[in-house]
Amino acid sequence: MGLDPQTAIRGRMQYFVVMIDYGRRGREAIVDPEITRREVISRIASGEYKNISFIHEIADSAVDDVTAEILAEAALPEIAISGADLQAGRFDHARDLRKTEAV
């Protein structure tokens, strides 16, 4: 069995239920004890999970609706390029221009 070592140590079972709504075609509950919170967020951000009705976190015998917080985490904007990266890009561009001028 591929349980997370931390889960096994604590003796705590945790998993997520992601309910996808396909409209007239029905709904599907995706339940996988192997999937982590980070993986759920990754699948939402990549567009693999769409039209989500709800996301429940089941830990031991408790159920929490974590839909809003996971959707918010999945929607976080990418961090902008730093000033050093922008400067390096300008240097690379200038070097490329010099190469083409020499030809």
Residue pairs with C-beta under 8 A, 6 or more apart in sequence:
2 34
3 33
4 36
7 13
7 14
12 59
12 60
13 33
13 58
13 59
13 60
14 57
14 58
14 59
14 60
15 31
15 32
15 33
15 35
15 57
15 58
16 31
16 32
16 35
16 37
16 40
16 55
16 56
16 57
16 58
16 66
17 29
17 30
17 31
17 54
17 55
17 56
17 58
18 29
18 30
18 31
18 40
18 49
18 52
18 55
19 27
19 28
19 29
19 30
19 52
19 53
19 54
19 55
19 56
20 27
20 28
20 29
20 30
20 49
20 50
20 51
20 52
20 53
21 27
21 51
21 52
21 53
22 28
22 51
23 51
27 53
30 49
37 57
37 70
40 49
40 55
40 70
41 70
41 73
41 74
42 74
43 49
44 52
44 70
44 71
44 74
45 74
45 75
52 67
52 71
54 65
54 67
55 65
55 66
55 67
55 70
55 71
56 63
56 64
56 65
56 66
56 67
57 63
57 64
57 66
81 89
